[in-house]
Amino acid sequence: MRLVMLGIFLLLIQGCALHLSVDQQLSDSDPLQRIKGIRAVQDSQQELWPRVVDLLDDEDSAVRFYAIMSLEKRFGTRLGYTYSAPSAQRRQYLEAWKSYLSQALGGVSGSSEQKPPEPVVTSSNH
């Protein structure tokens, strides 16, 4: 009987731990939780899109992949970003994305159809 009660208790604790908020998932140490967070961000959660942009420079390539796919689905562009690019190049695009997102979420009043111009990112391979 004690074993059954212990099992139920552990399941309850585990179940509670599985229900992280999207905000918590985006900053979790587990890459799978960060991916779940990325996939859970909705269009109406404008305050969370900058967190998704920050994940474009995540240490885990799968997290970066899901971040750019989510951003592309929402905003219709990758701005030239490649999730498998070297860190220095990713950081360059991260800054471009921050600028783009600032314009897209803050500068457009009322119309979700209108998109800000894509920023120019210079290549470091000259």
Buried (B, 14 or more C-beta within 10 A) or exposed (E): EEEEEEEEEEEEEEEEEEEBEBBEBBEBEEBEBBBBBBEBBEEEEEEBBEBBBBBBBBEBEEBBBBBBBBBEEBBEBBBBBEBEBEEEBBEBBBEBBBBBBEBBBEEEEEEEEEBBEEBEBEEEEE
